[in-house]
Amino acid sequence: MTESDLPGMGSGAMEGIEQNFDVSEPNYGVYSLGSHSLWIERTKGTLKGHPEAKYTVETVCSILKKGAVCWMAIAADDAALQSFEHGAVTLDGEVPAPLVPADAFVKKPS
């Protein structure tokens, strides 16, 4: 796998969510943590059959030395989303860093 596979990997993870959620307004980004490239998607989601149940669905994927990883959050409010994004991760033994930096959606994916 290479960095160019990250959008497909993340989209595949979202397919399972779409069985139970109607998703809209996708926003994508790319960023780096240490030597790793990450791909991120954030969408709005409503639980099928319950349009009053609104969520933010966020998926983050990266390639590691010996595999690949995706994280996913289904957040009911901003506090839950911030908890997910600010959670520290360590990728291949590098310095721990918050999973999603503030500028994650500034750069456009290619």
N, C-alpha and C positions, 0 to 999 in steps of 0.2 A: 504494500500500500504506500501511496505517496500523498503529499499535501493536496493534490488535485482530486483525491478520492474523498476528502472530508465532506464536501457538500452532499454527495450521494449517501455517505454514511449517516449524516445527520438527518437527511430526508427520510431514509429508511427507518430511523428511530421514530420520526414523527408519524409514520404510517400507522403504527399501533395506536397512537393517541387519537387519530382521526376516526377510529372505530367508535369512540365514546364522546368525542368533542367535535363541535363545528369550529374550525379555526379560520382566522381572517387576519388581514393586515400584517403579513410577514415582513420582518425587518432582518437583514443579514449583516454580518460583520466578520472581519478577520483581524487577528491581533497575535501578539507573541507573548509568551511567558518564558523567560530564560531563552533556551535554544529551540523551543517548541512553537510551532504555528498552531493556532486554534481557529476554529470556525464556529460561529454562533448564529442561531436563529431565535428570534423572539416573535411570538404571535399572540393575538388575543384568542381566547377560547371560551366557548360556552358549552356546558354540558348538554348533550342531545336530549331533547324533551324537557329541559329546564333552562330556558333562555335567561332566567334571572340569576343563574349561577355563573358568574363571570370570573375568568381566570387569566393570568398571563402564563404562557407556556414557553419555556426557554430551554434550548438544547445547545450544548457546547461539546465539540469533538476535537480530538487531537491524535496524532500518531506518536507512539512511544518507541523506544529502541526495540522492544520485543513484543509489540502488540499495538492495539489502538484502544481508545477509551472515549465514551460519551457520558456526560452528565445531563440530567434532565430535571427540571423543576416545574411543578404545576402550582403556581402561587395564587392564593386568594386575595392577597393584598400586597402593598408595597413593602411592608415590613418582612413578609415571607420571602419576597423576591430579593431584597437586600441581604437577608440572611444567607440565601443560596449564593449570591454573587460575591459576597465578602468572605465566604468560607475559604480557608487557606488550603491549597493543594501543593503537593510535592511531585514533580514530574521527573522520573529517572534520577532521583537523588539530588536534584537542584534545590536551590533556596526556596522555601515555602513562599507562596504569593497568593493574594486573593484570586479566586477563579476568574472573575470578570472585572477587568479594569474599567475605569470611568470612560475611557475613549474607545471601547470595544466596537461601537457602531460608527465611528468617525471614518475609518478606512473602508473603502468599498471592496468587496470580494471580486476577484478577477474571473 
